[in-house]
Amino acid sequence: MRSMGTGVVLRWVVALGALGVGACTYDFDGPMLLSGYRVVGIEVSPPEVTPDDTVTLRVHDYYAGDEAVHYRWRLCLNSWGAAENYRCQDDVLDISEELAISEDASEVVLDLGPTGLNLRERLDELGKVTGPDGEARSLKQGFEVWFQLRSGPDSSSRCSDCEPIVTQKRLRVRDDSSQSPNQNPVIDAFSVTGAKRRGGTLRLKVNTDSPETYRDPDSGERLQEEYLYSWYTSAGTTEPSRSFGSTKLSELQLPNRALSLEVLVTVRDGRGGLAVSRQSLNIE
Amino acid sequence: MPISLLLHPLVRQRTWPTPLALMFSLFVSQPLLAQTSAAPPPQPPPPQAPASAPAPASAKSPAAHARLRGQLLESGTRKPIVAARVALPARGLETLTDAEGGFTFEELEAGEVQIRIEADAHAVIEDKEQIRANVVTEVTYYTPLTDFETDDLVAVGNREKKVVSEHTLSAAEIDSVPGANGDVLQAARNMPGLARRTAVSRSAGDPVVMRGESAGLVLVNGYPLLEPFHFDALRSAVGNGLIESVQISPGNYDARYGGTNAGVIDITTRRPATDGLHGYLQLDLFDVSALLEGPASENASWAVGARRSYIDGVLNLALGKEEKAALPTAPRYYDVQASYDWQHAGDRVRFNFFAAEDRLVALLEDPVENEPALRGQVDVFTRWFAPQLLWDRRLSEHTQLSSGISYLRSHFQRQLGQSLGADFVNDRITAKTALRHELTPWLNLRAGIDAVVDHYDYAVTTPRPTEEGPQPSISLAPSISIKDNLASYSPSVYVATDLQLGPLLLVPAVRVDHFSKPAQFAGDTLVQPRLNARLDVGSQTVLKAGAGMYSKPAWIYQQRERIGNSAVEAERSVHTSAGFERRFGEGLNLDVTGFYNQLYHQVSAVADPDVRYDNWGRGRSYGGEFLLRYDHGRRFYGWAAYTLSRAERKESGEDAYHLWDFDQTHHLNITAQYRASPKWEIGARFRYVTGDPLTPVVNAVYDSDGDVYSPVYGATNSRRAGAFHQLDLRVDRHWTFDTWRLTAYLDVQNVYNRANPQGLAYNYDYSESKVDSGANLPLIPSFGVKGEF
C-alpha cells in the first residue's frame, strides 16, 4: 500500500498517460515482501575506488530455507547496461575467468592493483572506454566496471523456466585526487518500536550519517546526496515501502498470526553507496 | 401534419430574452439584450435585392397607406427562410420571402389582418396583426423545423478528389459521432487507415499513426500545431467551434504536403457567421467551452472561442488536505480559438489564432515501488500558441493565389522526479504560397513554395531514447544532460498538374524538400515525384491508383552529438496504392483501396555508443482499406470502415522483418447516426481492433544500484495483446426555441464495460504476469449540454 496522496497522484498520472510507467496493482505480492530467496543489494566497500585499491563485495540476501546458498561472481570491464541486458561490450572485457574470486562466497575481496587484477594496465591496453551513455571516459573522469552475481540455493529460481537469480552491481573507478571518493552510507541505528502483537503496527526508524556533497561529473554542479530507504519485511506490509530524503520512518502492519519475521532496511545514496540493517522479530 | 402555432407566444419577436442571450449579454453586449427584448423588432438586414427577389404585394385599395414588413427565421438557428409563402388570406394577398427571409405588404387597409406562412419542412404559422394607418408594422416570425433538410446532416464526400485516399468528415458528423464526444480528432480516427490510439502509441508519444507508420501530420488550414491533443489523447487541442471539416489522407497524399512518411490530417476552419451574432456554451464531463461569432462589417466577420477543463476544480473540492498537498496543480487544460475573416471581390484575408495549455503538477511523497528514481515532483506542462495570417486572392478568372504565414511558439516541460526532465522551447515560422492556374478546362497547374524555420532552445536530462520495442527502466537507463540552442530550415517547392483527359484524371507532381541539419543550412535535399490517377468508368465507378516518394526529417535528438549521430539523414518511403470507388444509388458509396508502403533509409538505433544511430533501418506496411458509407439520408448517416494491414520493421543489422510496434491487423469501425425526429438523435459506434504486438519478458536481472529489476526481453513483438472491442452509444435531445437551441446528450463509451487488454502487467521481478487492462477506460457515461443561438 502506498500513501493515499501518492496513490491519487499516480492514478492521475497513469490516466493521463503522462508517464510511461505502469502503476496499477494486479494482486501481486509487493516488492518489499521477502519470500523465497531474495537479494536486496550488493555492498561494495568502498563504493568508489582508484585502480590500485582493494574492494570488498558483500551480497545482502534473504533466505529462510534450509538449503545451502551458492554464489558465483563475474566481472566485465564495460557493459552495454540495462538496455542490452548487461551484455559485456566485448568478450575480452569479460575477465571473470582470470579473477581470483572464490566460488560460493557471499563476501569477496578483490585487489584491483598490480598484484591483483592490474586494472590500470588493462585499461591502458584497452584504450578509450565508452560508458553506456555513449560518453568516452578517461580514468580521471572515472568509469564503471560491472560485477555480476548468480546466487541462490540449489532449488531457487525466479520461476520454473527462469535462470538463477542474477544481480548486477557497478563499481565506479576513478583516479582523481582532487575529489574525495564516495563512501557508503552509515546506519547508526535501526529501531523497531511498538507492541509486537498480531495485527498490530510497528514503527520502523533508521538513523544514518549525513549525506555527502559531491560535484556532478556532467554539469560540474555541487550537489548533495539524497538517501533512498527501502523497507522490507518477510510478513505483513510496510508503508511507505520506500521513502527518501528526511523521511526515515515507516510502519509495519503485522499479519494476524503469531510468527517470526525479519525486517530489513536498505539505504542507498544514489551513487553506488549502500548500507543494510536487519532485525528479527517474534510476533505473539 | 402542420402544427398550428397560432397565438404561440414565442413565434414572434415580441418575446423575453432567452437565458442564453441574457447570459452572453452580461459579458458581451448590453445592446444585444436591448435588441432582443425591446418592443420594436430588430430591423432585418437590408435585402441584397437579387434579381429574382419577390416584389412587395399590394392591396387593391389606393386609399390605404399602412405597410406590413416582416422576416421569417428558423427557430434556434435564426437562419432566414427563403421562398416561404406568406399570405393574408382575408385580403387575397400573397408573397414569397426573399433571400433574407423578408417580405413586405404595401398599401394595406388599417385593421386586423390574418397572416399564414408556409415553408417547406417547417411549421405553419398563423397569426393576427393590427395594422395602423400610415405606420409600418414590422414583425419577425420564428418557425421550427418539422422535417429534415436534404443538406442538414452531411455535406461531405463532395470535394473534388485528386488523390487515391482521402476521406472528409463534416462538422455535423464530428459533433455527433458516438464515442468521440464531439472531438474532431477522435472522430477522424473512425476513418480507414488511422490506427486506434493504444498503449504502444501512447508510450511512443505518437498521436497519429496511419497505415502502420507513426508521426502523421496534423495541420490546421495546412499549418502546423504543436500537440494535437490535450494530455496525450483526452481531447483535441483545437476546439470544434470553428471547424468546417477535416480531411484525412492516410497515404499517397498530395504534393502540397510534405515531411511525413505516414499521412496527413488537415483541419479546415470555417468562416465565422456573417448573418448576425451567434454563439454557444457547452458543458460536459470534462470541460466547458464557449464561442461567439458575428459580422464585423459588411465584408468581415469574427469569432472568439475558448474551452477550459474543470477536472482540477472537481478534484479540489473532492480531495482532502493530504491529497491536495500531493497535487499542487490538478490536471487542467484550456484552448483558445479566434478568427477574423474578411472577403471582398476576389480577396479573402483570414487571421486565425489558436492556443492551448496543459498543466499538471504532482508531488510523489514516496518513490514509485518499481521505479525508485521516480520521486519528488512530477510536472507536465505544455503551452503553445499559433497565429495564422492567410490570404487568398483571385488574380483572374482562371488564377488563384493562396499565401499565408504562421508562427508557432511552443513551450514543453516535463519533470519526472529529480533527475529526469526536459524544458523545450520551439519557435516555428511556416510560410506558404500556392498558385493555381486553369490553363485550359482540362489542365490545371498548381505550384507552391513552403518555408519552415525552426529555432529550438532546450535543456534535457533524459535517458537515451530507444527507437523500438520496450523502454528500459527509468531508474536504470543512463541519463544524459544536454543544453542546446539551434535552428533548422526546411524550404520546399512543388509543382503539380491536374490533367483531365476525358474520364481520366492524371495528377503528376514533384515535390522537393530540403531538411537542414541542426544548426546549419546544409542537409538532405530530396526530390519526390508523385503520381495519382483516377478513371471514371461509367457514372458510378472510379478506378484509382497512385505512387510516389515521401520523406520525413530525422528527429533533432537523433542528429545531435552525444545522444545522436550528425550523419543521420531523412527517412524515406515509397507509397503505392490502387483501388476503386463505387456509388450504389443515392448516397451509398464503397471505397476500396489496397496499399503497399516501402520504407527505407530509416533511422535505426545501434548498440555501438560511438555510432548510436544509422540509416540502415527498413520497413514496410501493406493491406487494404474498405469504406462503405451512406451519407445522403435526411435521417441517417453511417459508415463501416475496415482496415486489414500489416506493418513490419527491420532494424539496422537485422536480416528478417518483424512486426512493427504499430501493427494492427484488423481495424473495424461501424458508425451510425439516426435522427428519429428534429428532437431526438441516436447513434452507435462499434470498434474491433487486433491487439498490440508485445515483446514478452523472459527473464530479469536485479540491479543493485537502482534497486530495481531490469527485464530481459524475448523476441521483439513476438506476442500480441488480446483484441480490443467496444460499443459506444449516444443520444441527443434538442429543444428549439425562437432564438436559441438547447441540446442535451448522453455519450456512453464502452457500453458493455469490456476490460480491453492492453498488454501484460508484471510483478516487481517479472516472474508473474497478468493481462493488463488498467489504462483502458471503463464504462463512461458522459453527459453534456449545449446551448447555441
Interface residues (C-beta under 8 A of the other chain):
Chain A: R2 S3 M4 G5 T6 V8 V9 L10 W12 V13 V14 A15 L16 G17 A18 L19 G20 V21 G22 A23 C24 Y26 D27 F28 D29 G30 P31 M32 V39 G41 I42 W80 G81 A82 A83 E84 N85 Y86 T130 G131 P132 D133 G134 E135 R158 C159 C162 E163 I165 V166 T167 Q168 K169 R170 D218 S219 E226 L228 S230 P240 S241 R242 S243 F244 T247 T266 R268 G272 L274
Chain B: R202 S203 F231 D232 A233 L234 L319 G320 E322 E323 A325 A326 L327 A330 P331 L360 A362 L363 L364 E365 D366 P367 V368 E369 N370 E371 P372 L374 R375 V378 V380 R414 L416 Q418 R464 T466 Q471 P472 S473 I474 L476 A477 P478 S479 I480 S481 R562 I563 A607 P609 D610 R612 N699 A700 V701 Y702 D703 S704 D705 G706 D707 S710 V712 Y713 A761 N763 Y764 D765 Y766 S767 E768 K770 D772 G774 A775
